[in-house]
Amino acid sequence: MNHIVIVGGGSAGLNCARKLSAHPDVRITLIDKNNYQQFQPLLYQVATAILTPGNAAFSLRSIFRNHANVNVKLGEVISADLLTRTVHTKDGKTYQGDWLVLAAGAQVNFFGTPGADKHAYPLYLLRDAELLRSRILTLLESVDREPSLVAEGALNFVVVGAGATGTETAGALGDMTQRVLKDVYRNLNFSKSRVILVHVIHTVLNAFSEGSQIYASEMLKKHGVEVLLGVGVKEVHPSYVVLTDGSTILTRATIWAGGLKASNLSGALGIRTGHGDRIEVQPDFSVKDFPGVYALGDFANISGVDGKPLPQLASVAQQAGRYCADAIAASIAGDPVKPFRYFDMGIMAMIGRNAAVTEVGEHRHELTGPLAFAAWLAVHALLLVPTRAKIETFIEWAWDYFGRTHVDPILDRPEEVAVDWTDAEGKNVPLTKEPLF
């Protein structure tokens, strides 16, 4: 029986394992450092208390409970021998397969920005989203007790990076402070809250058309977001950030959506990596010179039929995982393998309530407003794996939209996100970036 080792239970690895599990002549070992799959596109909604953690993370063992040929192992793979298709975990375990699929995902790229790794809040892992939610709630509770903390930046939220994650997070924070939490924190003056989106280039949503970018910028401002373009973050401190133009913004919550790179495993394979430290793969996702080894998802640089790199999207990862399963099954059967062809579902971003942009098809037909908002909800619900998750997430969205009933803002990690209000550093830094409107 052929043994297939899959490293990573994200969208790519999970979909590869699910499709391969239908073949009774294979045995699959799925290894991940978490015992759940996390759906990154919804993490910003966990962070802003639109959804619960259970709406964005799903037990791998539950997903495969009816698949006897799939064995889920908890462990962090730290190295691999590609010639023998053997991987080694941090706790000393070794797994060797006839086929090896590397879908180890990505990690946040701080681009060497001083202080960002210590003081900024990224949004790539479920834990990141939970910590950020608790940090936001800690700040709100602090201002509720002591309103004078507003002068120290307690209600200033700086989002770094205006790609899809940064834009969606900024829009959700705008909704959160303008609409969602007003009936929960009745004594807070949210008019003093600021959500500031900082992006080093001169457009938001760089992958989108000019029309979508203009619409997104307008909607962000409508949802209470200040947009600073053409300026980056030079330093991140506990109580303020320094921008590349020399100005400063007082804040106790810097949210990093500035980019990703492949997980550390890519540097422990003994091969040359490409852009973003990702593995360069051939049209069938195989790694050149290493038969039986594949790389998928955010761990690999994948090209479309036009030769251009495909974006790091959940839809790309899902299709790559299913294709890789078919390619392995065909190779086992001795059948020819066709190159991967991505079915472009388009690109989309949520700006806030009733505001989204979608660009569909090869020619990128634009859709904005409530229809795009509904399309975003439908597509992301369909991308969720468990049927129960699709239903429960839709219910949460429906309650939020129609019933104006929101997820309870529970502060569940107070010790990990505590604010040191005795830190005098920020008190001596003048605010040099005034509100834009």
SEKOLMAR-582696 format. One record per residue (C-alpha): residue number from 1; residue in one letter; x, y, z. Coordinates in nm, 2 decimals. Each point is the difference from the previous one (the first is absolute). Example, Ala and Ser with C-alpha at 12.3 -4.5 7.8 and 13.67 -1.06 7.14 Angstrom:
<recs>
REC   pos   code        X        Y        Z
REC     1      a     1.23    -0.45     0.78
REC     2      s     0.14     0.34    -0.07
</recs>
This chain:
<recs>
REC   pos   code        X        Y        Z
REC     1      m     0.00     0.00     0.00
REC     2      n     0.14     0.34    -0.10
REC     3      h     0.07     0.23     0.29
REC     4      i    -0.04     0.37    -0.05
REC     5      v     0.13     0.25     0.26
REC     6      i    -0.16     0.34    -0.01
REC     7      v     0.16     0.29     0.20
REC     8      g    -0.26     0.26     0.09
REC     9      g    -0.38    -0.01     0.06
REC    10      g    -0.08     0.33    -0.16
REC    11      s    -0.22     0.04    -0.31
REC    12      a     0.25    -0.16    -0.24
REC    13      g     0.11    -0.30     0.22
REC    14      l    -0.35    -0.06     0.13
REC    15      n    -0.16    -0.01    -0.35
REC    16      c     0.28    -0.23    -0.12
REC    17      a    -0.06    -0.24     0.29
REC    18      r    -0.38     0.00    -0.04
REC    19      k     0.01    -0.08    -0.37
REC    20      l     0.27    -0.27     0.04
REC    21      s    -0.19    -0.16     0.28
REC    22      a    -0.26    -0.12    -0.25
REC    23      h     0.27    -0.24    -0.14
REC    24      p     0.00    -0.32     0.22
REC    25      d     0.35    -0.10    -0.13
REC    26      v     0.18     0.29     0.17
REC    27      r     0.09     0.08     0.36
REC    28      i     0.02     0.37     0.10
REC    29      t     0.19     0.16     0.29
REC    30      l    -0.11     0.37     0.05
REC    31      i     0.24     0.19     0.23
REC    32      d    -0.08     0.35     0.14
REC    33      k     0.12     0.19     0.31
REC    34      n    -0.37     0.07     0.07
REC    35      n    -0.27    -0.26     0.03
REC    36      y    -0.23     0.23    -0.20
REC    37      q    -0.02     0.17    -0.34
REC    38      q    -0.03     0.38     0.02
REC    39      f    -0.16     0.19    -0.28
REC    40      q     0.21     0.32    -0.03
REC    41      p    -0.25     0.21    -0.20
REC    42      l    -0.24     0.01     0.30
REC    43      l     0.26     0.07     0.27
REC    44      y    -0.05     0.37    -0.02
REC    45      q    -0.37    -0.05     0.09
REC    46      v     0.10    -0.20     0.30
REC    47      a     0.23     0.28     0.10
REC    48      t    -0.27     0.26    -0.03
REC    49      a    -0.27    -0.21     0.18
REC    50      i    -0.21    -0.07    -0.31
REC    51      l     0.05    -0.38     0.02
REC    52      t     0.11    -0.23     0.28
REC    53      p     0.33    -0.20    -0.03
REC    54      g    -0.21    -0.31    -0.07
REC    55      n    -0.12     0.16    -0.32
REC    56      a     0.36     0.02    -0.14
REC    57      a     0.16    -0.32     0.14
REC    58      f    -0.10    -0.37    -0.04
REC    59      s     0.13    -0.32     0.16
REC    60      l     0.21    -0.20    -0.25
REC    61      r    -0.09    -0.32     0.18
REC    62      s    -0.37     0.07    -0.02
REC    63      i     0.03     0.07    -0.38
REC    64      f     0.17    -0.34    -0.05
REC    65      r    -0.19    -0.20     0.26
REC    66      n    -0.16    -0.21    -0.28
REC    67      h     0.32    -0.05    -0.19
REC    68      a     0.19    -0.30     0.14
REC    69      n     0.29     0.05    -0.24
REC    70      v     0.08     0.35     0.13
REC    71      n     0.22     0.02     0.31
REC    72      v     0.02     0.35     0.16
REC    73      k     0.32     0.08     0.19
REC    74      l     0.06     0.30     0.22
REC    75      g     0.35     0.13    -0.05
REC    76      e     0.21     0.28    -0.15
REC    77      v     0.22    -0.12    -0.29
REC    78      i     0.34     0.18     0.03
REC    79      s     0.20    -0.18    -0.27
REC    80      a    -0.03    -0.24    -0.29
REC    81      d     0.21    -0.22    -0.22
REC    82      l    -0.15     0.04    -0.35
REC    83      l     0.20    -0.28    -0.15
REC    84      t    -0.15    -0.26     0.24
REC    85      r    -0.33     0.19     0.05
REC    86      t     0.06     0.00     0.38
REC    87      v    -0.11     0.27     0.24
REC    88      h     0.11     0.07     0.36
REC    89      t    -0.21     0.17     0.26
REC    90      k     0.10     0.23     0.29
REC    91      d    -0.08    -0.28     0.25
REC    92      g     0.23    -0.25    -0.17
REC    93      k    -0.24    -0.20    -0.21
REC    94      t     0.08    -0.11    -0.35
REC    95      y    -0.24    -0.08    -0.29
REC    96      q     0.09    -0.14    -0.33
REC    97      g    -0.22    -0.04    -0.30
REC    98      d    -0.01    -0.12    -0.36
REC    99      w    -0.13     0.35    -0.08
REC   100      l     0.06     0.32     0.19
REC   101      v    -0.23     0.31    -0.02
REC   102      l     0.14     0.32     0.16
REC   103      a    -0.29     0.24     0.08
REC   104      a     0.15     0.15     0.31
REC   105      g    -0.15     0.34    -0.05
REC   106      a     0.14     0.35     0.07
REC   107      q     0.11     0.23     0.27
REC   108      v    -0.02     0.37     0.05
REC   109      n     0.27     0.21    -0.18
REC   110      f     0.09     0.31     0.20
REC   111      f     0.27     0.10    -0.25
REC   112      g     0.25     0.07     0.27
REC   113      t    -0.21     0.29     0.14
REC   114      p     0.14     0.08     0.35
REC   115      g    -0.25    -0.09     0.27
REC   116      a    -0.26    -0.15    -0.22
REC   117      d     0.06    -0.36     0.10
REC   118      k    -0.03     0.10     0.37
REC   119      h    -0.27     0.26     0.01
REC   120      a    -0.22    -0.04    -0.31
REC   121      y    -0.30    -0.24    -0.02
REC   122      p     0.01    -0.22    -0.32
REC   123      l    -0.31    -0.18    -0.14
REC   124      y     0.10    -0.33    -0.15
REC   125      l    -0.07    -0.25     0.28
REC   126      l    -0.31    -0.06     0.21
REC   127      r     0.20     0.09     0.31
REC   128      d     0.09     0.33    -0.17
REC   129      a    -0.37     0.08    -0.05
REC   130      e    -0.09    -0.10     0.36
REC   131      l     0.29     0.21     0.14
REC   132      l    -0.09     0.31    -0.21
REC   133      r    -0.37    -0.03     0.10
REC   134      s     0.10    -0.01     0.37
REC   135      r     0.24     0.30    -0.05
REC   136      i    -0.27     0.21    -0.16
REC   137      l    -0.24    -0.09     0.28
REC   138      t     0.27     0.07     0.26
REC   139      l     0.04     0.35    -0.14
REC   140      l    -0.38     0.07     0.00
REC   141      e    -0.03    -0.12     0.36
REC   142      s     0.29     0.22     0.10
REC   143      v    -0.15     0.31    -0.16
REC   144      d    -0.34    -0.09     0.16
REC   145      r     0.17     0.02     0.34
REC   146      e     0.23     0.29    -0.08
REC   147      p    -0.11     0.22    -0.29
REC   148      s     0.33     0.21     0.02
REC   149      l     0.18    -0.29    -0.16
REC   150      v    -0.14     0.11    -0.34
REC   151      a     0.28     0.26     0.00
REC   152      e     0.25    -0.28     0.02
REC   153      g    -0.13    -0.16    -0.32
REC   154      a    -0.22    -0.26     0.17
REC   155      l    -0.26     0.03    -0.27
REC   156      n     0.24     0.03    -0.30
REC   157      f     0.03    -0.32    -0.21
REC   158      v     0.27     0.00    -0.26
REC   159      v    -0.03    -0.26    -0.28
REC   160      v     0.32    -0.06    -0.20
REC   161      g    -0.05    -0.11    -0.36
REC   162      a    -0.30     0.06    -0.23
REC   163      g    -0.02    -0.33    -0.18
REC   164      a    -0.32    -0.21     0.05
REC   165      t     0.08    -0.09     0.37
REC   166      g     0.09     0.36     0.10
REC   167      t    -0.29     0.16    -0.19
REC   168      e    -0.26    -0.25     0.14
REC   169      t     0.14     0.04     0.36
REC   170      a    -0.01     0.38    -0.02
REC   171      g    -0.35     0.00    -0.13
REC   172      a    -0.12    -0.25     0.27
REC   173      l     0.17     0.21     0.27
REC   174      g    -0.18     0.31    -0.14
REC   175      d    -0.33    -0.18     0.02
REC   176      m     0.09    -0.14     0.35
REC   177      t     0.06     0.35     0.14
REC   178      q    -0.26     0.19    -0.19
REC   179      r    -0.29    -0.24     0.02
REC   180      v     0.05    -0.34     0.16
REC   181      l     0.12     0.08     0.35
REC   182      k    -0.19     0.32     0.07
REC   183      d    -0.28    -0.18     0.18
REC   184      v     0.25    -0.22     0.20
REC   185      y     0.24     0.28     0.12
REC   186      r    -0.27     0.27     0.05
REC   187      n     0.23     0.24     0.19
REC   188      l     0.28     0.01    -0.26
REC   189      n     0.03     0.29    -0.23
REC   190      f     0.08    -0.19    -0.32
REC   191      s     0.02     0.33    -0.19
REC   192      k     0.36     0.02     0.14
REC   193      s     0.09    -0.34    -0.14
REC   194      r     0.23    -0.01    -0.31
REC   195      v     0.06    -0.28    -0.24
REC   196      i     0.30     0.08    -0.22
REC   197      l     0.10    -0.21    -0.30
REC   198      v     0.36     0.04    -0.10
REC   199      h     0.14    -0.12    -0.33
REC   200      v     0.34     0.06    -0.16
REC   201      i    -0.13     0.02    -0.36
REC   202      h    -0.25     0.25    -0.13
REC   203      t    -0.31    -0.23    -0.04
REC   204      v    -0.20    -0.23     0.22
REC   205      l    -0.07    -0.35    -0.13
REC   206      n     0.28     0.00    -0.25
REC   207      a    -0.11    -0.32    -0.17
REC   208      f    -0.34     0.16    -0.10
REC   209      s    -0.10     0.23    -0.28
REC   210      e     0.02     0.38     0.03
REC   211      g    -0.38     0.02     0.03
REC   212      s    -0.01    -0.25     0.29
REC   213      q     0.29     0.19     0.17
REC   214      i    -0.19     0.33    -0.02
REC   215      y    -0.32    -0.16     0.13
REC   216      a     0.19    -0.17     0.29
REC   217      s     0.17     0.32     0.10
REC   218      e    -0.33     0.19     0.01
REC   219      m    -0.17    -0.28     0.20
REC   220      l     0.28    -0.02     0.25
REC   221      k    -0.04     0.37     0.07
REC   222      k    -0.38    -0.04     0.02
REC   223      h     0.06    -0.27     0.26
REC   224      g     0.22     0.23     0.21
REC   225      v     0.34    -0.11    -0.12
REC   226      e     0.29     0.25    -0.06
REC   227      v     0.21    -0.12    -0.30
REC   228      l     0.36     0.10    -0.01
REC   229      l     0.16    -0.10    -0.34
REC   230      g     0.36     0.03    -0.12
REC   231      v     0.13    -0.03     0.35
REC   232      g     0.12    -0.30     0.19
REC   233      v     0.07    -0.09     0.37
REC   234      k     0.36     0.04     0.09
REC   235      e    -0.01    -0.10     0.36
REC   236      v    -0.26    -0.16     0.24
REC   237      h     0.01     0.09     0.37
REC   238      p    -0.22    -0.11     0.28
REC   239      s    -0.19     0.33     0.00
REC   240      y     0.06     0.15    -0.34
REC   241      v     0.12    -0.06    -0.36
REC   242      v     0.25     0.20    -0.20
REC   243      l    -0.09     0.05    -0.37
REC   244      t     0.26     0.02    -0.28
REC   245      d    -0.08     0.38    -0.04
REC   246      g     0.12     0.05     0.36
REC   247      s    -0.34     0.05     0.15
REC   248      t    -0.14    -0.20     0.29
REC   249      i    -0.34    -0.14     0.10
REC   250      l    -0.08    -0.08     0.36
REC   251      t    -0.16    -0.35     0.02
REC   252      r    -0.02    -0.30     0.22
REC   253      a    -0.11    -0.23    -0.27
REC   254      t     0.21    -0.03    -0.32
REC   255      i    -0.15    -0.27    -0.23
REC   256      w     0.24    -0.14    -0.25
REC   257      a    -0.13    -0.11    -0.34
REC   258      g     0.31     0.09    -0.19
REC   259      g     0.08    -0.34    -0.17
REC   260      l     0.08    -0.36     0.04
REC   261      k     0.29    -0.24    -0.07
REC   262      a     0.03    -0.38     0.00
REC   263      s     0.03    -0.17     0.34
REC   264      n     0.34    -0.07     0.14
REC   265      l     0.00    -0.35    -0.14
REC   266      s     0.09     0.14    -0.35
REC   267      g     0.34     0.10     0.13
REC   268      a     0.07    -0.35     0.14
REC   269      l    -0.05    -0.20    -0.33
REC   270      g     0.35     0.07    -0.14
REC   271      i    -0.14     0.14    -0.33
REC   272      r    -0.01     0.34    -0.15
REC   273      t    -0.32     0.19     0.07
REC   274      g    -0.18     0.27    -0.20
REC   275      h    -0.20     0.32     0.07
REC   276      g    -0.12     0.01     0.36
REC   277      d     0.22    -0.30     0.09
REC   278      r    -0.25    -0.22    -0.18
REC   279      i     0.09    -0.32    -0.19
REC   280      e     0.01     0.02    -0.38
REC   281      v    -0.21    -0.28    -0.15
REC   282      q    -0.06    -0.15    -0.34
REC   283      p    -0.35     0.02    -0.17
REC   284      d    -0.11    -0.31     0.19
REC   285      f     0.12     0.14     0.33
REC   286      s     0.29    -0.25     0.02
REC   287      v     0.34     0.12     0.12
REC   288      k     0.26    -0.03    -0.27
REC   289      d     0.26    -0.27     0.05
REC   290      f    -0.19    -0.16     0.29
REC   291      p    -0.25    -0.27    -0.13
REC   292      g    -0.31    -0.04     0.20
REC   293      v     0.04     0.34     0.18
REC   294      y    -0.26     0.27    -0.04
REC   295      a    -0.04     0.35     0.14
REC   296      l    -0.34     0.18     0.03
REC   297      g    -0.19     0.31     0.13
REC   298      d     0.18     0.29     0.17
REC   299      f     0.31    -0.22     0.02
REC   300      a     0.05     0.00    -0.38
REC   301      n     0.03     0.24    -0.29
REC   302      i    -0.27    -0.12    -0.24
REC   303      s    -0.03     0.13    -0.36
REC   304      g    -0.32     0.02    -0.21
REC   305      v    -0.03    -0.09    -0.36
REC   306      d     0.13     0.35    -0.09
REC   307      g     0.32    -0.07     0.19
REC   308      k    -0.08     0.27     0.26
REC   309      p     0.00    -0.09     0.37
REC   310      l    -0.34    -0.08     0.14
REC   311      p    -0.11     0.20     0.31
REC   312      q     0.01    -0.14     0.35
REC   313      l    -0.37    -0.07     0.02
REC   314      a    -0.21    -0.27     0.18
REC   315      s    -0.16    -0.09    -0.34
REC   316      v     0.35    -0.06    -0.16
REC   317      a     0.11    -0.21     0.30
REC   318      q    -0.32    -0.21    -0.01
REC   319      q     0.02    -0.06    -0.38
REC   320      a     0.38    -0.08     0.04
REC   321      g    -0.07    -0.26     0.27
REC   322      r    -0.27    -0.18    -0.20
REC   323      y     0.22     0.01    -0.32
REC   324      c     0.30    -0.14     0.19
REC   325      a    -0.22    -0.29     0.13
REC   326      d    -0.10    -0.08    -0.36
REC   327      a     0.36     0.03    -0.12
REC   328      i     0.12    -0.25     0.27
REC   329      a    -0.28    -0.24    -0.07
REC   330      a     0.07     0.01    -0.37
REC   331      s     0.37    -0.06     0.06
REC   332      i    -0.08    -0.30     0.22
REC   333      a    -0.22    -0.14    -0.27
REC   334      g     0.26     0.07    -0.27
REC   335      d    -0.22     0.25    -0.18
REC   336      p     0.12     0.33    -0.15
REC   337      v    -0.03     0.32     0.20
REC   338      k    -0.14     0.32    -0.15
REC   339      p     0.14     0.34     0.11
REC   340      f    -0.19     0.19     0.26
REC   341      r    -0.25     0.25    -0.13
REC   342      y    -0.15     0.24     0.24
REC   343      f    -0.37     0.09    -0.02
REC   344      d     0.00     0.37     0.08
REC   345      m    -0.28     0.07     0.24
REC   346      g     0.11     0.37     0.00
REC   347      i     0.12     0.22     0.28
REC   348      m    -0.21     0.17     0.27
REC   349      a     0.03     0.21     0.31
REC   350      m    -0.24     0.10     0.27
REC   351      i     0.01     0.37     0.10
REC   352      g    -0.27    -0.01     0.26
REC   353      r    -0.38    -0.03     0.04
REC   354      n    -0.16     0.00    -0.35
REC   355      a     0.34     0.09    -0.16
REC   356      a     0.22    -0.23    -0.19
REC   357      v     0.18    -0.03    -0.33
REC   358      t     0.02    -0.31    -0.22
REC   359      e     0.16    -0.05    -0.34
REC   360      v    -0.12    -0.32    -0.17
REC   361      g     0.13    -0.20    -0.30
REC   362      e     0.30     0.03    -0.23
REC   363      h    -0.10     0.36    -0.10
REC   364      r    -0.06     0.10     0.36
REC   365      h    -0.36     0.12    -0.01
REC   366      e    -0.05     0.25     0.28
REC   367      l    -0.27    -0.02     0.26
REC   368      t    -0.03     0.23     0.30
REC   369      g    -0.24     0.08     0.28
REC   370      p    -0.27    -0.23     0.16
REC   371      l     0.01    -0.25    -0.29
REC   372      a     0.38    -0.04     0.04
REC   373      f    -0.05    -0.02     0.38
REC   374      a    -0.24    -0.29    -0.04
REC   375      a     0.23    -0.17    -0.25
REC   376      w     0.29     0.03     0.24
REC   377      l    -0.21    -0.17     0.27
REC   378      a    -0.12    -0.28    -0.23
REC   379      v     0.35    -0.08    -0.14
REC   380      h     0.17    -0.01     0.34
REC   381      a    -0.27    -0.22     0.15
REC   382      l     0.04    -0.24    -0.29
REC   383      l     0.38    -0.01     0.05
REC   384      l    -0.05    -0.13     0.36
REC   385      v     0.05    -0.38     0.02
REC   386      p    -0.25    -0.13     0.26
REC   387      t    -0.37     0.03    -0.09
REC   388      r    -0.08     0.10     0.36
REC   389      a     0.25     0.28    -0.03
REC   390      k    -0.17     0.14    -0.31
REC   391      i    -0.34     0.00     0.18
REC   392      e     0.12     0.14     0.33
REC   393      t     0.20     0.28    -0.17
REC   394      f    -0.29     0.10    -0.21
REC   395      i    -0.22     0.02     0.31
REC   396      e     0.25     0.22     0.18
REC   397      w     0.01     0.23    -0.30
REC   398      a    -0.38     0.01    -0.02
REC   399      w    -0.03     0.09     0.37
REC   400      d     0.26     0.27    -0.05
REC   401      y    -0.17     0.14    -0.31
REC   402      f    -0.37    -0.03     0.06
REC   403      g    -0.03    -0.04     0.38
REC   404      r     0.28     0.24     0.09
REC   405      t     0.10    -0.26     0.25
REC   406      h     0.38    -0.04     0.03
REC   407      v     0.24    -0.25     0.14
REC   408      d     0.06     0.06     0.37
REC   409      p     0.32     0.21     0.04
REC   410      i     0.16    -0.24     0.25
REC   411      l     0.34     0.11     0.13
REC   412      d     0.15    -0.35     0.04
REC   413      r     0.38     0.07     0.00
REC   414      p     0.05     0.30     0.22
REC   415      e     0.35    -0.10     0.14
REC   416      e     0.14    -0.05    -0.35
REC   417      v    -0.11     0.33    -0.14
REC   418      a     0.03     0.22     0.31
REC   419      v     0.09     0.37    -0.07
REC   420      d     0.28     0.16     0.20
REC   421      w    -0.15     0.34     0.06
REC   422      t     0.30     0.10     0.22
REC   423      d     0.22     0.00    -0.31
REC   424      a     0.10     0.36    -0.04
REC   425      e     0.16    -0.04    -0.34
REC   426      g    -0.32     0.08    -0.20
REC   427      k    -0.08     0.30     0.23
REC   428      n     0.30     0.18    -0.13
REC   429      v    -0.06    -0.05    -0.37
REC   430      p    -0.20     0.27    -0.17
REC   431      l    -0.28    -0.09    -0.22
REC   432      t     0.11     0.12    -0.34
REC   433      k    -0.26    -0.17    -0.22
REC   434      e    -0.33     0.18     0.04
REC   435      p    -0.33    -0.16    -0.10
REC   436      l    -0.07     0.03    -0.37
REC   437      f    -0.37     0.08     0.04
</recs>
